[in-house]
C-alpha cells in the first residue's frame, strides 16, 4: 500500500506488529526486498519468492498454509502489475471504482 502525503510517499508493506519477534521478521523481509533491489534488480519474482519463502513461513509461525497463500497472492499481484490481469484471489483487495 502507498499513501500520498503531499511531498512524501509512504509505503506500507506490512501491518502493525505486536511483538519484537514480528518486528524482527518484518525487518528481515524489508532487508531482503531492498537487498535484491540493489544487488540483483533483474531477479525474477519466482526466484525472489522462493528465496524468502522460509522467512514468510517464520512470519506465520510455521503455518505453511498461510505462508503459501500469501506467496500465491504475491504472484497474482505481480501478474496484475505486469499485465493488468485480476485474479479472483486479489479482486477483494482492489478498489471497485
Buried (B, 14 or more C-beta within 10 A) or exposed (E): EEEEEEEEEEEEEEEEEEEEEBEEBBEBBEEBEEEBEEEEEEEEBEEBBEBBBEBBBBBBEEEEEBBBBBBBBBBBBBBBEEEEEBEEEBEEEEEEE
